Amino acid sequence: MLEGKKFVKNDNEFICFNCHKKIEKLKYTSRDHCNFCLYSLHVDIKPGDRANECKGLLVPINVVDTSKKGKVIIYKCSKCGQEVKNIVADDDDKEQIYKIVKNYSVGNI
């Protein structure tokens, strides 16, 4: 079991494994998902550490509004099945967020 969550700042540009677009640094915190299609990779154990060996594609399955962190994307790993959460970034595609929530609410996920 992991003890505590210590954030590791790791803000690098990358090419999205899902939509293949170049993703720029977020600059105010670590970029952990594509701001176009919202997909991510299962690379962290603790936020930003890039220590997870799974490396599966994280599929966004829902977006929820939490009172503590604001909007959060819920992911399901296509490789190991684990569900993880990432905070919605300021520049995330709002239309894509809407589509994910709509698909979840009608049971298409």
Secondary structure as GFF3:
##gff-version 3
##sequence-region A 1 109
A	DSSP	beta_strand	14	15	.	.	.	ID=ss1
A	DSSP	beta_strand	22	23	.	.	.	ID=ss2
A	DSSP	beta_strand	40	41	.	.	.	ID=ss3
A	DSSP	beta_strand	57	66	.	.	.	ID=ss4
A	DSSP	beta_strand	70	77	.	.	.	ID=ss5
A	DSSP	beta_strand	83	87	.	.	.	ID=ss6
A	DSSP	alpha_helix	94	105	.	.	.	ID=ss7
###
